[in-house]
């Protein structure tokens, strides 16, 4: 028995201990296993298109790991598949915030989302993404997940343009540029050279050279930009570096493709070749001039400079390739003569007598000062009024407006002096006039803000005469004579010999000023932006007739509101008033300068103005029916063509705009911008 027990202890106890350790490991790995299983289940449900299961399992995985990159990516893809794009973008940002490489190590988009639904969802996302930075970011991330880097780059560039600054977008673009071997600094520098902004081009070429120190084209572009900007010494140094790092064939092809602005380069080449300056021509200056002539498109001058290089050195590494390049492409002539014109002889012209500008009228200056005060521009009002102040000034409005401007600037001592100068000159009726101050301001809040420095001065020193005098003037203007008497009594105790205070005390002692007077309130001037907001609310509630009235009221208050043409277009479109809708459309086309800039500048975000897509579709169907019922009309066809062009239905836009052009009867002429859209639609419909 004893031997059996000892044998059991030697064999069974180690086995039981190992089982305990194994069970502990299983228990420790349980939550992670469940989390991974939930994520795998969610991915499988989404790939199979299981609507409810994909969302439910995705939420379970996200609940287990709220900050997990893979879990947030899975939720983003699920919401994208369910067409909840805003929430999808939010989870995509969370996933990238945790791990920027989550997209690169993930399976393709078409492997994680049902392939048949990918393109329809992307097309559905494209319309709102055009003007929404978050949705544009989501589009770029999804295309990047699908390994479509070129289109992803375009979408992310648009997102960066809409957002201004976006760290995640910048990081994704940097990764794409590395993958595609794109040098953004080089591209931007080239664009600046084409627009003759050579100082900005030099800055971006420097950035490119810092990123890729052995990239010779960056040094070549820097040399060209510095020469065009007048820095010949540094241009020659960078041109020498470019010669060492770049082959002539690569350099010439890049310059030919870049097509920089010609005039500054031609002048710089002429300067480098000049023999009259303090610096004599050298082989390096001639070589750079040859390159500049070629970049500017002056091929005959480039040929002459190359021949001069060959005469000086038959082994020059630029001249022979340049001549061969131009000969193979038949580049021969200069576009014009760039030699500097001789200065014209100075002609002694008799000096013209200075033109005497008519002095502004006193009434006009005072009216301008009132406008400045109404705009709360007290400094501008003071500049207008100060030259008019004198002892013999007869117009009392000068002193009264000066008092108002000085209070607005917080200069209360000078304001009290101006008020007393006005008070002692004014007749009694003017002194006690009601509503003398409030109508000078546009809003009640502006008037209260103007009074605030006086009230603050009164609260700082309760027995001082100056703020009490100014408050008494305000009280009289507001008809509060009892309050004016209270302020006046305090002021008289401080300065009993003040003539203005004594005269005010005499006037307020009259029986007719015993009771306060009621002053009618000045109506508030409506804010056009507030009216426009009310119109938008009515439009969203589908109260289109009331919304049109509010839009017109906002246009009357501020004709410069840039949103008015589109607002009137969408509300008249909803009301099926196509004549007025087309009038607003023509204003919109004029504002976008379609005739000058072309159809590329055209945009009409009409569908996005309706919260419900079905509502827009209903109005659009009404427009199409109207066009079919009135085949000889012109305005409905114009509106239909403009909407179809904005929706990129170019064939339908072409047909509608063609009908509009044919149905426009003399003496009326078709809208020029609409004809531009017609030309573009004909090209794009092919």
C-alpha positions as CSV (number, residue, x, y, z in Angstrom):
1,X,0.0,0.0,0.0
2,X,2.8,2.4,0.9
3,X,4.5,1.6,-2.4
4,X,1.2,2.4,-4.3
5,X,0.9,5.8,-2.6
6,X,4.4,6.8,-3.3
7,X,4.0,5.7,-7.0
8,X,0.8,7.8,-7.2
9,X,2.5,10.9,-5.8
10,X,5.3,10.6,-8.2
11,X,3.1,10.2,-11.3
12,X,-0.3,11.9,-10.6
13,X,0.8,15.1,-8.9
14,X,2.9,16.4,-11.8
15,X,0.1,15.6,-14.2
16,X,-2.4,17.5,-12.1
17,X,0.0,20.5,-11.8
18,X,0.4,20.6,-15.6
19,X,-3.3,20.5,-16.1
20,X,-3.7,23.5,-13.7
21,X,-1.1,25.5,-15.6
22,X,-2.8,24.7,-18.9
23,X,-6.2,25.7,-17.6
24,X,-4.7,29.0,-16.3
25,X,-3.4,29.8,-19.8
26,X,-6.7,29.1,-21.3
27,X,-8.4,31.4,-18.8
28,X,-5.9,34.1,-19.4
29,X,-6.3,34.0,-23.2
30,X,-10.1,33.8,-23.1
31,X,-11.1,37.6,-23.6
32,X,-8.6,38.1,-26.4
33,X,-9.8,35.0,-28.2
34,X,-13.4,36.1,-27.9
35,X,-12.4,39.6,-29.2
36,X,-10.6,38.1,-32.2
37,X,-13.5,35.8,-32.8
38,X,-16.0,38.7,-32.8
39,X,-13.9,40.6,-35.3
40,X,-13.5,37.6,-37.6
41,X,-17.3,36.9,-37.4
42,X,-18.0,40.6,-38.3
43,X,-15.7,40.4,-41.3
44,X,-17.2,37.2,-42.5
45,X,-20.8,38.6,-42.1
46,X,-19.9,41.8,-44.0
47,X,-18.2,39.9,-46.8
48,X,-21.2,37.7,-47.2
49,X,-23.6,40.7,-47.2
50,X,-25.4,39.7,-44.0
51,X,-27.0,43.1,-43.2
52,X,-28.1,42.7,-39.6
53,X,-25.4,40.3,-38.6
54,X,-22.6,42.5,-40.0
55,X,-23.6,45.5,-37.9
56,X,-24.4,43.5,-34.8
57,X,-21.1,41.6,-34.8
58,X,-19.1,44.7,-35.8
59,X,-20.6,46.5,-32.8
60,X,-19.7,43.6,-30.5
61,X,-16.1,43.7,-31.7
62,X,-15.9,47.4,-31.3
63,X,-17.4,47.2,-27.8
64,X,-14.6,44.7,-26.8
65,X,-11.9,46.9,-28.3
66,X,-13.2,50.6,-28.6
67,X,-9.8,51.9,-29.7
68,X,-8.7,49.0,-31.9
69,X,-7.6,50.0,-35.4
70,X,-9.0,46.9,-37.1
71,X,-12.3,47.1,-35.2
72,X,-12.9,50.7,-36.1
73,X,-11.9,49.9,-39.8
74,X,-14.4,47.1,-39.8
75,X,-17.2,49.4,-38.4
76,X,-16.3,52.0,-41.0
77,X,-16.6,49.5,-43.8
78,X,-19.9,48.2,-42.4
79,X,-21.4,51.7,-42.2
80,X,-20.1,52.5,-45.7
81,X,-21.9,49.4,-47.0
82,X,-25.1,50.6,-45.2
83,X,-24.6,54.1,-46.8
84,X,-24.1,55.8,-43.5
85,X,-21.2,57.8,-44.8
86,X,-20.7,60.4,-42.1
87,X,-20.4,57.8,-39.3
88,X,-18.2,55.7,-41.6
89,X,-15.8,58.6,-42.0
90,X,-15.6,59.1,-38.2
91,X,-14.7,55.4,-37.6
92,X,-12.2,55.6,-40.4
93,X,-10.4,58.5,-38.7
94,X,-10.3,56.6,-35.4
95,X,-8.8,53.6,-37.2
96,X,-6.1,55.7,-38.8
97,X,-5.4,57.6,-35.6
98,X,-4.5,54.3,-33.9
99,X,-2.6,52.8,-36.8
100,X,-1.8,54.5,-40.1
101,X,-0.8,51.3,-41.7
102,X,-4.1,49.6,-41.1
103,X,-5.2,50.2,-44.7
104,X,-2.0,48.8,-46.2
105,X,-2.1,45.5,-44.2
106,X,-5.8,45.0,-44.8
107,X,-7.4,42.9,-47.5
108,X,-8.8,44.7,-50.6
109,X,-12.1,46.6,-50.3
110,X,-13.8,44.2,-52.7
111,X,-12.8,41.3,-50.5
112,X,-14.2,42.9,-47.3
113,X,-17.4,44.3,-48.8
114,X,-19.7,42.5,-51.2
115,X,-18.1,43.3,-54.6
116,X,-21.4,44.0,-56.3
117,X,-22.1,46.8,-53.9
118,X,-18.7,48.6,-54.0
119,X,-19.2,50.7,-57.1
120,X,-22.8,51.7,-56.4
121,X,-21.8,52.9,-52.9
122,X,-18.8,54.8,-54.2
123,X,-21.0,56.5,-56.8
124,X,-23.5,57.4,-54.2
125,X,-20.7,58.8,-52.0
126,X,-19.2,60.8,-54.9
127,X,-21.9,63.5,-55.1
128,X,-21.8,64.7,-51.4
129,X,-18.1,64.2,-51.2
130,X,-17.4,66.8,-53.8
131,X,-18.1,69.6,-51.3
132,X,-17.6,67.8,-47.9
133,X,-14.1,67.4,-46.6
134,X,-14.9,64.4,-44.3
135,X,-16.7,62.4,-47.0
136,X,-13.9,63.3,-49.5
137,X,-11.4,61.9,-46.9
138,X,-13.5,58.7,-46.6
139,X,-13.5,58.3,-50.4
140,X,-9.7,58.6,-50.6
141,X,-9.2,56.1,-47.7
142,X,-11.6,53.6,-49.4
143,X,-9.9,53.9,-52.7
144,X,-6.5,53.5,-51.0
145,X,-7.9,50.4,-49.3
146,X,-8.8,49.2,-52.8
147,X,-5.2,49.9,-53.9
148,X,-6.4,52.5,-56.4
149,X,-3.7,55.0,-55.4
150,X,-4.0,57.5,-58.3
151,X,-7.7,58.1,-57.7
152,X,-7.2,58.0,-53.9
153,X,-4.5,60.7,-54.3
154,X,-7.0,63.0,-56.2
155,X,-9.7,62.5,-53.6
156,X,-7.3,63.2,-50.7
157,X,-5.9,66.3,-52.5
158,X,-9.5,67.6,-52.7
159,X,-10.1,66.8,-49.0
160,X,-7.0,68.8,-48.2
161,X,-8.2,71.6,-50.3
162,X,-11.6,71.7,-48.6
163,X,-10.2,71.3,-45.0
164,X,-7.3,73.6,-45.3
165,X,-5.1,71.6,-42.9
166,X,-5.6,67.9,-42.1
167,X,-2.8,65.8,-40.5
168,X,-4.2,62.4,-41.5
169,X,-4.8,63.5,-45.1
170,X,-1.2,64.8,-45.2
171,X,0.2,61.5,-43.9
172,X,-1.8,59.4,-46.4
173,X,-0.7,61.7,-49.3
174,X,2.9,61.3,-48.2
175,X,2.6,57.6,-48.2
176,X,1.0,57.6,-51.6
177,X,3.6,59.9,-53.0
178,X,6.3,57.6,-51.7
179,X,4.6,54.6,-53.3
180,X,4.0,56.4,-56.6
181,X,7.4,58.2,-56.5
182,X,5.7,61.6,-56.8
183,X,7.6,64.7,-55.7
184,X,4.8,67.2,-54.7
185,X,7.3,70.0,-54.2
186,X,8.6,69.5,-57.7
187,X,5.1,69.6,-59.1
188,X,4.2,72.8,-57.3
189,X,7.5,74.4,-58.3
190,X,6.8,73.6,-62.0
191,X,3.3,75.2,-61.7
192,X,4.8,78.3,-60.2
193,X,7.3,78.5,-63.0
194,X,4.5,78.3,-65.5
195,X,2.7,81.3,-63.8
196,X,6.0,83.3,-63.7
197,X,6.1,83.1,-59.8
198,X,9.8,82.3,-59.9
199,X,10.4,83.3,-56.2
200,X,7.8,80.7,-55.1
201,X,9.2,78.2,-57.6
202,X,12.7,78.6,-56.1
203,X,11.3,77.9,-52.6
204,X,9.7,74.6,-53.7
205,X,12.7,73.5,-55.7
206,X,14.8,74.0,-52.5
207,X,12.3,71.7,-50.6
208,X,12.6,69.1,-53.4
209,X,16.4,69.2,-53.3
210,X,16.3,68.8,-49.5
211,X,14.1,65.8,-49.8
212,X,16.2,64.2,-52.6
213,X,19.7,65.7,-52.6
214,X,20.8,63.6,-55.6
215,X,17.9,64.7,-57.8
216,X,19.5,66.9,-60.4
217,X,16.3,68.3,-61.9
218,X,15.6,70.2,-58.7
219,X,18.9,72.0,-58.9
220,X,18.3,72.7,-62.6
221,X,14.9,74.2,-61.8
222,X,16.4,76.2,-59.0
223,X,19.1,77.6,-61.3
224,X,16.4,78.6,-63.9
225,X,14.2,80.2,-61.2
226,X,17.0,82.1,-59.6
227,X,18.2,83.4,-62.9
228,X,14.7,84.6,-63.8
229,X,14.6,86.3,-60.4
230,X,17.9,88.1,-61.0
231,X,20.3,86.1,-58.7
232,X,22.9,85.1,-61.4
233,X,25.6,84.1,-58.9
234,X,23.6,81.4,-57.1
235,X,22.0,80.3,-60.4
236,X,25.4,79.5,-61.8
237,X,26.3,77.5,-58.8
238,X,23.2,75.4,-58.9
239,X,23.5,75.0,-62.7
240,X,26.9,73.5,-62.1
241,X,25.5,71.0,-59.6
242,X,22.7,70.1,-62.1
243,X,25.3,69.4,-64.8
244,X,27.0,66.9,-62.5
245,X,23.8,65.1,-61.4
246,X,21.6,65.1,-64.6
247,X,22.1,63.9,-68.1
248,X,21.5,66.5,-70.8
249,X,18.7,64.4,-72.5
250,X,16.7,64.2,-69.2
251,X,17.3,67.9,-68.5
252,X,16.1,69.1,-71.9
253,X,13.0,66.9,-71.9
254,X,12.0,68.0,-68.5
255,X,12.4,71.7,-69.4
256,X,10.5,71.1,-72.6
257,X,7.6,69.6,-70.6
258,X,7.7,72.2,-67.9
259,X,7.1,75.1,-70.3
260,X,7.9,78.0,-67.9
261,X,6.9,81.6,-68.5
262,X,9.1,82.9,-71.3
263,X,9.6,86.6,-70.8
264,X,11.6,86.6,-67.6
265,X,13.8,83.8,-68.8
266,X,14.6,85.6,-72.1
267,X,15.6,88.7,-70.3
268,X,17.8,86.7,-67.9
269,X,19.5,85.0,-70.9
270,X,20.1,88.4,-72.5
271,X,21.6,89.7,-69.3
272,X,24.0,86.7,-69.0
273,X,25.2,87.1,-72.6
274,X,25.7,90.8,-72.3
275,X,29.2,92.1,-72.8
276,X,28.6,95.6,-71.6
277,X,28.2,94.9,-67.9
278,X,30.9,94.6,-65.2
279,X,30.9,90.8,-65.4
280,X,32.4,89.4,-68.6
281,X,30.8,86.3,-70.4
282,X,32.2,83.0,-69.4
283,X,31.5,79.4,-70.5
284,X,29.4,78.8,-67.5
285,X,27.3,82.0,-68.1
286,X,26.9,81.1,-71.8
287,X,25.8,77.6,-70.9
288,X,23.2,78.9,-68.5
289,X,22.1,81.4,-71.1
290,X,21.8,78.7,-73.6
291,X,19.6,76.7,-71.2
292,X,17.4,79.7,-70.5
293,X,16.9,80.5,-74.2
294,X,15.8,76.9,-74.7
295,X,13.4,77.0,-71.7
296,X,11.9,80.3,-73.0
297,X,11.3,78.9,-76.5
298,X,13.9,81.1,-78.2
299,X,15.4,78.3,-80.2
300,X,17.4,80.4,-82.7
301,X,19.1,82.2,-79.7
302,X,19.6,78.9,-78.0
303,X,21.3,77.5,-81.2
304,X,23.6,80.6,-81.4
305,X,24.6,80.2,-77.7
306,X,25.2,76.4,-78.2
307,X,27.5,77.1,-81.2
308,X,29.4,79.7,-79.2
309,X,29.9,77.0,-76.5
310,X,31.2,74.5,-79.1
311,X,33.6,77.1,-80.5
312,X,35.0,77.6,-77.0
313,X,35.0,73.9,-76.1
314,X,34.3,71.0,-78.4
315,X,33.7,68.7,-75.4
316,X,30.9,70.8,-73.9
317,X,28.4,68.3,-72.5
318,X,25.3,70.5,-73.2
319,X,25.8,72.2,-76.6
320,X,25.8,69.1,-78.8
321,X,22.8,67.3,-77.1
322,X,20.9,70.6,-77.3
323,X,21.5,71.0,-81.0
324,X,20.6,67.4,-81.7
325,X,17.4,67.7,-79.6
326,X,16.3,70.9,-81.5
327,X,17.2,69.4,-84.9
328,X,15.2,66.2,-84.3
329,X,12.1,68.2,-83.4
330,X,12.6,71.0,-85.9
331,X,12.8,73.8,-83.3
332,X,14.4,76.7,-85.2
333,X,13.0,80.2,-84.7
334,X,12.6,82.9,-82.0
335,X,9.1,84.1,-81.3
336,X,10.2,87.7,-81.2
337,X,13.2,90.0,-80.8
338,X,14.1,90.4,-77.1
339,X,16.8,93.0,-77.5
340,X,16.2,95.9,-75.2
341,X,14.6,98.9,-76.9
342,X,16.7,102.1,-76.9
343,X,15.4,104.6,-74.3
344,X,13.2,107.3,-75.7
345,X,14.5,110.8,-75.6
346,X,13.1,112.9,-72.7
347,X,10.7,115.5,-73.9
348,X,10.4,118.6,-71.9
349,X,6.7,119.0,-71.4
350,X,5.4,122.1,-69.7
351,X,4.3,121.3,-66.2
352,X,0.6,121.0,-65.9
353,X,-1.1,123.2,-63.4
354,X,-2.3,121.2,-60.4
355,X,-5.9,120.3,-60.6
356,X,-8.0,121.9,-57.9
357,X,-10.3,119.4,-56.5
358,X,-13.6,120.8,-55.3
359,X,-13.8,120.9,-51.6
360,X,-16.5,118.5,-50.2
361,X,-19.6,120.2,-49.1
362,X,-20.3,120.7,-45.4
363,X,-23.6,118.8,-45.6
364,X,-22.0,115.9,-47.4
365,X,-19.2,115.6,-44.8
366,X,-21.7,115.6,-42.0
367,X,-23.8,113.0,-43.8
368,X,-20.6,110.8,-44.2
369,X,-19.9,111.3,-40.5
370,X,-23.4,110.0,-39.7
371,X,-22.8,107.0,-41.8
372,X,-19.5,106.3,-40.1
373,X,-21.2,106.4,-36.7
374,X,-23.9,104.1,-37.9
375,X,-21.2,101.7,-39.0
376,X,-19.6,102.2,-35.5
377,X,-16.6,103.6,-37.2
378,X,-16.0,106.4,-34.6
379,X,-12.4,107.0,-35.8
380,X,-13.6,107.7,-39.3
381,X,-16.3,110.0,-38.0
382,X,-13.7,111.9,-35.9
383,X,-11.4,112.3,-38.9
384,X,-14.3,113.9,-40.9
385,X,-15.5,116.2,-38.1
386,X,-12.2,117.5,-36.6
387,X,-11.4,119.8,-39.6
388,X,-14.8,121.4,-39.3
389,X,-14.5,122.4,-35.6
390,X,-13.9,126.2,-35.1
391,X,-15.3,129.0,-33.1
392,X,-17.3,130.4,-35.9
393,X,-18.8,127.1,-37.0
394,X,-22.6,127.7,-37.5
395,X,-23.7,124.1,-38.1
396,X,-24.5,122.7,-34.7
397,X,-24.6,119.1,-36.0
398,X,-20.7,119.2,-36.1
399,X,-20.5,119.5,-32.3
400,X,-23.3,117.1,-31.7
401,X,-21.8,114.3,-33.9
402,X,-18.4,115.1,-32.5
403,X,-19.8,114.4,-29.0
404,X,-21.2,111.1,-30.1
405,X,-17.9,110.0,-31.9
406,X,-15.8,110.9,-28.8
407,X,-18.0,109.0,-26.5
408,X,-17.7,106.0,-28.8
409,X,-13.9,106.3,-28.7
410,X,-14.0,106.5,-24.8
411,X,-12.7,110.1,-24.7
412,X,-15.2,111.3,-22.2
413,X,-13.6,114.6,-21.2
414,X,-13.4,115.8,-24.9
415,X,-16.9,114.4,-25.4
416,X,-18.2,116.6,-22.5
417,X,-16.5,119.6,-24.0
418,X,-18.1,119.0,-27.4
419,X,-21.5,118.5,-25.8
420,X,-21.3,121.7,-23.9
421,X,-20.2,123.6,-27.0
422,X,-23.3,122.2,-28.8
423,X,-25.6,122.8,-25.8
424,X,-24.7,126.5,-25.3
425,X,-25.2,127.3,-29.0
426,X,-28.4,125.3,-29.5
427,X,-31.9,126.6,-29.1
428,X,-34.1,125.3,-26.3
429,X,-36.1,123.0,-28.6
430,X,-32.9,121.3,-29.8
431,X,-31.5,120.9,-26.3
432,X,-34.6,119.0,-25.0
433,X,-35.3,117.1,-28.2
434,X,-36.4,113.6,-27.8
435,X,-34.8,110.7,-29.7
436,X,-31.7,112.8,-30.5
437,X,-29.2,109.9,-30.0
438,X,-30.8,106.5,-30.6
439,X,-31.7,107.0,-34.3
440,X,-28.0,107.6,-35.0
441,X,-27.4,103.8,-34.4
442,X,-28.7,100.9,-36.5
443,X,-29.6,98.6,-33.6
444,X,-30.6,99.0,-29.9
445,X,-27.6,96.9,-28.9
446,X,-25.2,99.4,-30.7
447,X,-26.7,102.3,-28.8
448,X,-26.4,100.4,-25.4
449,X,-22.8,99.6,-26.3
450,X,-22.1,103.2,-27.1
451,X,-23.4,104.3,-23.6
452,X,-21.4,101.6,-21.7
453,X,-18.2,103.7,-21.2
454,X,-20.3,106.5,-19.7
455,X,-22.0,104.1,-17.3
456,X,-18.7,102.6,-16.4
457,X,-17.2,106.0,-15.6
458,X,-20.3,106.8,-13.4
459,X,-19.9,103.5,-11.5
460,X,-16.2,104.2,-11.0
461,X,-16.7,107.7,-9.5
462,X,-20.3,108.2,-8.2
463,X,-19.9,111.9,-7.5
464,X,-18.0,113.0,-10.6
465,X,-19.8,115.7,-12.7
466,X,-18.6,114.7,-16.1
467,X,-20.3,111.2,-16.5
468,X,-23.4,112.5,-14.8
469,X,-23.7,115.3,-17.4
470,X,-23.3,112.8,-20.3
471,X,-25.9,110.5,-18.7
472,X,-28.3,113.4,-18.3
473,X,-27.9,114.1,-22.0
474,X,-28.8,110.5,-22.7
475,X,-31.7,110.6,-20.3
476,X,-33.2,113.7,-22.0
477,X,-32.9,112.0,-25.4
478,X,-34.8,109.0,-24.0
479,X,-37.5,111.1,-22.3
480,X,-36.5,110.0,-18.8
481,X,-36.5,113.5,-17.2
482,X,-36.6,112.3,-13.6
483,X,-33.4,110.3,-14.1
484,X,-31.9,113.3,-15.8
485,X,-32.7,115.5,-12.7
486,X,-31.1,112.9,-10.4
487,X,-27.9,112.9,-12.5
488,X,-27.9,116.6,-12.8
489,X,-28.3,117.1,-9.0
490,X,-25.1,115.0,-8.4
491,X,-23.3,116.9,-11.1
492,X,-24.3,120.3,-9.6
493,X,-23.0,119.4,-6.2
494,X,-19.6,118.6,-7.8
495,X,-19.5,121.7,-10.1
496,X,-22.1,124.2,-8.9
497,X,-20.8,127.0,-11.2
498,X,-20.9,125.1,-14.5
499,X,-23.0,127.2,-16.9
500,X,-24.2,124.1,-18.8
501,X,-25.4,122.4,-15.6
502,X,-27.1,125.6,-14.4
503,X,-29.0,126.0,-17.7
504,X,-30.0,122.3,-17.7
505,X,-31.3,122.7,-14.2
506,X,-33.4,125.6,-15.3
507,X,-34.9,123.7,-18.2
508,X,-35.6,120.6,-16.2
509,X,-37.3,122.7,-13.5
510,X,-40.1,123.6,-15.9
511,X,-43.5,122.0,-15.3
512,X,-43.7,120.4,-18.8
513,X,-40.7,118.2,-17.9
514,X,-42.1,117.0,-14.6
515,X,-43.3,113.7,-16.1
516,X,-41.3,111.4,-18.2
517,X,-42.1,111.3,-22.0
518,X,-42.6,108.2,-24.0
519,X,-40.3,108.0,-26.9
520,X,-41.3,105.7,-29.8
521,X,-38.8,102.9,-30.3
522,X,-36.8,103.1,-33.5
523,X,-37.5,100.0,-35.6
524,X,-34.6,97.6,-35.8
525,X,-33.1,97.2,-39.2
526,X,-33.3,93.6,-40.2
527,X,-30.1,91.7,-40.6
528,X,-30.0,90.2,-44.2
529,X,-28.3,87.1,-42.9
530,X,-31.0,86.5,-40.3
531,X,-33.7,86.9,-43.0
532,X,-31.8,84.5,-45.2
533,X,-31.7,82.0,-42.4
534,X,-35.4,82.3,-41.9
535,X,-35.9,81.7,-45.6
536,X,-33.8,78.6,-45.5
537,X,-35.9,77.2,-42.6
538,X,-39.1,77.8,-44.6
539,X,-37.5,76.2,-47.6
540,X,-36.6,73.1,-45.6
541,X,-40.2,73.0,-44.3
542,X,-41.3,73.1,-48.0
543,X,-43.1,76.4,-47.5
544,X,-41.8,77.5,-50.8
545,X,-44.0,80.6,-51.4
546,X,-43.1,82.1,-48.0
547,X,-39.4,81.2,-48.5
548,X,-39.4,83.1,-51.8
549,X,-40.7,86.2,-50.1
550,X,-38.0,86.0,-47.4
551,X,-35.3,85.4,-50.1
552,X,-36.4,88.5,-51.9
553,X,-36.5,90.5,-48.7
554,X,-32.9,89.5,-47.9
555,X,-31.9,90.5,-51.5
556,X,-33.4,94.0,-50.9
557,X,-31.6,94.4,-47.6
558,X,-28.2,93.3,-49.1
559,X,-28.1,93.0,-53.0
560,X,-24.5,91.8,-52.7
561,X,-25.4,88.5,-51.0
562,X,-23.7,85.9,-53.2
563,X,-26.1,83.1,-52.1
564,X,-29.2,84.9,-53.4
565,X,-29.2,83.7,-57.1
566,X,-28.9,80.0,-56.1
567,X,-31.6,80.4,-53.4
568,X,-34.0,82.1,-55.9
569,X,-33.2,79.4,-58.4
570,X,-34.0,76.5,-56.1
571,X,-37.2,78.0,-54.7
572,X,-38.6,79.0,-58.1
573,X,-37.6,75.6,-59.4
574,X,-39.6,74.0,-56.6
575,X,-42.5,76.3,-57.4
576,X,-42.3,75.4,-61.1
577,X,-41.8,79.1,-61.9
578,X,-39.3,78.5,-64.6
579,X,-39.1,82.0,-66.0
580,X,-37.9,83.4,-62.6
581,X,-35.7,80.3,-62.1
582,X,-33.9,81.0,-65.4
583,X,-33.5,84.6,-64.5
584,X,-31.7,83.5,-61.3
585,X,-29.7,80.9,-63.3
586,X,-28.5,83.6,-65.7
587,X,-27.3,85.7,-62.7
588,X,-25.5,82.6,-61.3
589,X,-23.8,82.0,-64.7
590,X,-22.7,85.6,-64.9
591,X,-21.3,85.5,-61.3
592,X,-19.3,82.3,-62.2
593,X,-18.0,84.1,-65.4
594,X,-18.7,81.1,-67.6
595,X,-18.3,83.1,-70.8
596,X,-14.8,84.1,-69.8
597,X,-13.5,81.1,-67.9
598,X,-15.4,78.3,-69.8
599,X,-17.6,75.5,-68.8
600,X,-15.0,74.2,-66.3
601,X,-15.9,77.0,-63.9
602,X,-19.6,75.9,-63.9
603,X,-21.2,74.4,-60.8
604,X,-24.9,74.0,-59.8
605,X,-25.3,72.3,-56.4
606,X,-29.1,72.2,-56.8
607,X,-29.7,68.6,-55.8
608,X,-27.8,69.0,-52.6
609,X,-30.1,72.0,-51.6
610,X,-32.9,69.6,-50.9
611,X,-32.7,67.5,-47.7
612,X,-34.8,64.8,-49.3
613,X,-33.6,63.4,-52.6
614,X,-37.1,62.3,-53.5
615,X,-38.3,65.9,-53.3
616,X,-35.7,67.0,-55.8
617,X,-36.6,64.1,-58.1
618,X,-40.3,65.1,-57.9
619,X,-39.5,68.7,-59.0
620,X,-37.1,67.5,-61.7
621,X,-39.8,65.2,-63.1
622,X,-42.2,68.1,-63.2
623,X,-39.6,70.1,-65.2
624,X,-39.2,67.3,-67.7
625,X,-42.9,67.0,-68.1
626,X,-43.2,70.7,-68.7
627,X,-40.5,70.5,-71.4
628,X,-42.3,67.7,-73.1
629,X,-45.6,69.5,-72.9
630,X,-44.1,72.8,-74.2
631,X,-41.6,71.6,-76.9
632,X,-41.3,75.1,-78.4
633,X,-40.5,76.9,-75.1
634,X,-37.0,78.2,-74.3
635,X,-36.6,78.8,-70.5
636,X,-37.6,75.3,-69.3
637,X,-35.2,73.7,-71.7
638,X,-32.4,76.0,-70.5
639,X,-33.0,75.0,-66.9
640,X,-33.2,71.3,-67.8
641,X,-29.9,71.5,-69.7
642,X,-28.1,73.3,-66.9
643,X,-29.3,70.8,-64.3
644,X,-28.4,67.8,-66.6
645,X,-24.9,69.3,-67.2
646,X,-24.4,69.7,-63.4
647,X,-25.4,66.0,-63.0
648,X,-22.8,65.1,-65.7
649,X,-25.6,63.7,-68.0
650,X,-23.9,65.4,-71.0
651,X,-26.0,63.8,-73.7
652,X,-29.2,65.0,-72.2
653,X,-27.7,68.4,-71.4
654,X,-26.6,68.7,-75.0
655,X,-30.1,67.9,-76.4
656,X,-31.8,70.3,-73.9
657,X,-29.5,73.2,-74.5
658,X,-29.8,72.7,-78.2
659,X,-33.5,72.9,-78.0
660,X,-33.1,76.1,-75.9
661,X,-30.8,77.6,-78.5
662,X,-33.2,76.7,-81.4
663,X,-36.4,77.9,-79.5
664,X,-34.9,81.4,-78.6
665,X,-36.6,83.7,-81.1
666,X,-35.2,87.0,-82.4
667,X,-34.6,89.7,-81.3
668,X,-33.7,87.7,-78.2
669,X,-30.3,86.0,-78.2
670,X,-29.4,82.8,-76.4
671,X,-27.4,83.3,-73.2
672,X,-23.7,83.3,-74.0
673,X,-22.8,81.1,-70.9
674,X,-25.4,78.6,-71.9
675,X,-23.9,78.3,-75.4
676,X,-20.5,77.6,-73.7
677,X,-22.2,74.8,-71.8
678,X,-23.7,73.5,-75.0
679,X,-20.3,73.4,-76.7
680,X,-18.7,71.6,-73.8
681,X,-21.7,69.1,-73.6
682,X,-21.2,68.3,-77.3
683,X,-17.6,67.4,-76.7
684,X,-18.2,65.5,-73.5
685,X,-21.2,63.5,-74.8
686,X,-19.1,61.8,-77.5
